[in-house]
């Protein structure tokens, strides 16, 4: 089925890959960027561009209403190119605000516009310490301290906004991304996932799965991906 899809973060590492896959699947994609200079690049690949700041709630609401999407996809992040360690502390705080305030604005706009489904990017390394591998209903690390507490707080707010909204909210908890554009070409972290495999999970979630959370990572002893494989038909290797 062909959908109208509002893709927030269409020029990000996953967003730009996903935009092409959605286009190739014959969906009508309206993609956002904060940078007006990137609008032409989106248009050149067949994506209808919208320049909007997710923190400007009224402007975002108008943009989503004008797009009239059935599905809204949240691939927004605010991280430095290549995950530059010298810039990460500040970026983690910005990203947490984006996940909390930006997600709330986007979900509110989606609900007001009558969208039926929201798909949002989260992370698979925010679980509280406990028996592994973690499944999706294991608690998040709300007792974290320091910088981790900031990051986990943003994730908790993001997931709550998506899952408690009066629509089909789907959260994809990605493992540590690697591959082109991510800053590393080799699998790293406890639960890695190639950026292309992560992108495919978002594509599958357009018309598969039900409200809830899905771990998206390569096979590893830390997070269980059975649910994504069974309900989304996702395979890290395909």
Secondary structure, 3 states (H helix, E strand, C coil): CCCEEEEECCCCHHHHHHHHHHHHCCCEEEEEECCHHHHHHHHHCCCEEEECCCCCHHHHHHHHHHHCCCEEEECCCCCCHHHCHHHHHHHHHHHHHHHHHHHHHHHHHHHHHCCCEEEEEEECCCECCCCCCECCCCCECCCCCHHHHHHHHHHHHHHHHHHCCCCEEEEEEECEEEECCCCECCCCCCCEEEHHHHHHHHHHCCCCCCCEEEEECCCCCCECCHHHHHHHCCCCCC
